[in-house]
Amino acid sequence: MKFRDLSRQYDALQDDIERSIRDTLSSGTYIGGDRVSNLEKALAEYVGVSNCIACGNGTDALQLALMAWGIGPGDAVIVPDFTFFSSGEVVATLGATPIFVDVDERTFNIDASQIEPAYALAIENGLSPKAVIPVDLFGLPADYPEICAICKELGLLILEDGAQGFGGSIQGKMDCSFGDVSTTSFFPAKPLGCYGDGGAVFTNDNEWAALIRSYAVHGKGSMKYDNVHIGMNSRLDTIQAAILEVKLKAFINHELDAVNEAAKQYSVNLSLFASQYGIILPQVPSGTQSSWAQYTIVFDEGWMRDRLRIELAERNIPTMVYYPKQLSEQLAFVDRCLSVGSCNVSKRLCRTVLSLPIGPYITENEINSVCNHIQAICSTF
Ligand SMILES: *Cc1c(COP(=O)(O)O)cnc(C)c1O
């Protein structure tokens, strides 16, 4: 069994993907062009925002947004402590200070009640608090109704890191539409992945969109050889756009439903014995839909997680630990970050979470088999 079986998706979509790639190869346009702008239009329409700018990857997407806001030394940006490295890295790349805050133990997403203390901590340290980067971890949109109310009150911008959340929604409003600027990643294993690196930025603000377009192409002005900012080179290849054109259709037509069905089946099966072994299943708040980038369970005790992981591996069932280390503990951030308290929930999750194999092409038999093995192994503890 594979952790996320991307080759099954390729088998299912092979004819369309190969046709789309061949068309691109014979078109003579390999960077930008109509394919990229048509994809941007389709993505913007699906997400429900007016501007989408495709770029090189999800990390660049975050960085481009912060650049458009002029964030740099002396500024503070609030980031959850339990996420992928990029969410905090981009803040430090620009010379600003990430302030890490704890997450909610049930949703794994930023604990909105920590934003105000983080704001105060920034001021105490002579920094100017500018923005929050909520992350839609494992596919679940963060608590935006709460986050937006607090940020409005404090005058903080919201940069939504939707790298894992693309396809999720709250009350029908799509993920990647909640931030002042939102971003996603098309890394192959994300909910919507290409066959290499890719990313996108979303915003309803036309001025920010124009700035982001400029920063993504060497800070171009009226044209490419007129440079008005120090920018970056961050573009989505036309071949990746050709692949995403096919994959976005499949994602909308059936993959998002299929992965939700898989998650439901996991929860139904696991709930028969989870509480007996101190296992907590992922929770989706009512009115919210996840795109299930990961199906992540939590153990009472770290040793159970570690032993189960080893024993599942012996039975050829791959699992992953997202994430083994909280950001505030990463060596790279030493002397470059602040944190509100010691983020004990994040610390505990790093020891107790386990992500199980999932994806739109996983079969019912495979899910049953994973669950049966988990039950059998836990009963020996
Ligand atoms: C994957 C990921 C990113 C970065 O995306 P890349 O395309 O790999 O640069 C950023 N944030 C989160 C939460 C991610 O999972």
The ligand as a Gaussian input file, in Angstrom:
#p B3LYP/6-31G(d) Opt

LIG

0 1
 C        3.377000      22.286000       1.388000
 C        3.155000      23.438000       2.239000
 C        3.703000      24.698000       1.972000
 C        4.729000      24.941000       0.889000
 O        4.391000      24.541000      -0.381000
 P        5.545000      24.213000      -1.451000
 O        4.809000      24.204000      -2.744000
 O        6.144000      22.913000      -1.098000
 O        6.533000      25.335000      -1.388000
 C        3.370000      25.762000       2.779000
 N        2.547000      25.597000       3.826000
 C        2.007000      24.404000       4.135000
 C        1.075000      24.309000       5.294000
 C        2.303000      23.283000       3.364000
 O        1.779000      22.099000       3.687000

